[in-house]
Each structure stands twice: as structure tokens, then as C-alpha cells.
Amino acid sequence: MNHIENILEKSGIKPTSNRILVLREILKSDRPLSLMDLDSILDTLDKSSISRVLTLLLEHGAVHAVEDGRGITRYETCNGDHSHEADSDMHAHFYCERCHKVFCLEDIPAPSVPLPAGFTPHSVNYMVKGFCPECSRI
């Protein structure tokens, strides 16, 4: 079984060709991808098919979503235990205000937020905004 099929099955998702195609592109990318990014890459799938796959991957914990600072949701694979109870892969992201790219800062964990009693977090969106190294040189 290949790596992508293994990720899907560990997440409780039946490997189908559409699911494999979408997850393969997310894994290949060096940054989180939006629905529009995937739509432009995957010319054999329509946007609604990609959206259904992303929803399924998100519901099963195979990917997580991060809002990029402009209201666009981007998706990346989870490096954690694929648990539905808590995201064990919470890390910081960086949004470049000039080139509009989002970068994973996997070595920087999202800070723990002390919540009042009764609140249970399921995810954290920790986004730093500014200029990436390439845009800082401009």
C-alpha cells in the first residue's frame, strides 16, 4: 500500500482516486493549499468534487484547515496522530501581506491558551502576518 492510501486508511477514509489525487497534491506542496489552488492544479476534477474531498479529509483529521488572513481557508496534512479529539499538530503559520502566500512554521508550536472552565478547544489558528524573506528584500 502506498503512503497516501496508508494515510487515508489510518484516518478511516476509503482510498478512492479523487481522494488520492487531492491528498497527493496537498502532500506535495510546501505550503497550505486553498480550494482554488487545488482547482487550478487538478484539471481532471471539478471544484465541487475537490470541495467534497477536502470536507471529508478535514472531518476525519487527515488534513487541517487554516484561515490565511484574507478569509481564504487553506489545507495541509496533519503530522500528528489523526485524533478527532484534539489537534496534536498545532503550529504557527505566516501570511505574507505582499505575495499572499501562507507558510507553515512547523517548528513553532501554537501557544497554549488558558481557557475558562467548560471550554474545550479543538483547533487553534495561530497566524503571524508580515513580509516573507523574499518580499522583505523588495
Secondary structure, 3 states (H helix, E strand, C coil): CCHHHHHHHHCCCCCCHHHHHHHHHHHHCCCCEEHHHHHHHCCCCCHHHHHHHHHHHHHCCCEEEEECCCCCEEEEECCCCCCCCCCCCCEEEEEECCCCCEEEEEEEECCCCCCCCCCCCCCCCCEEEECCHHHHCC
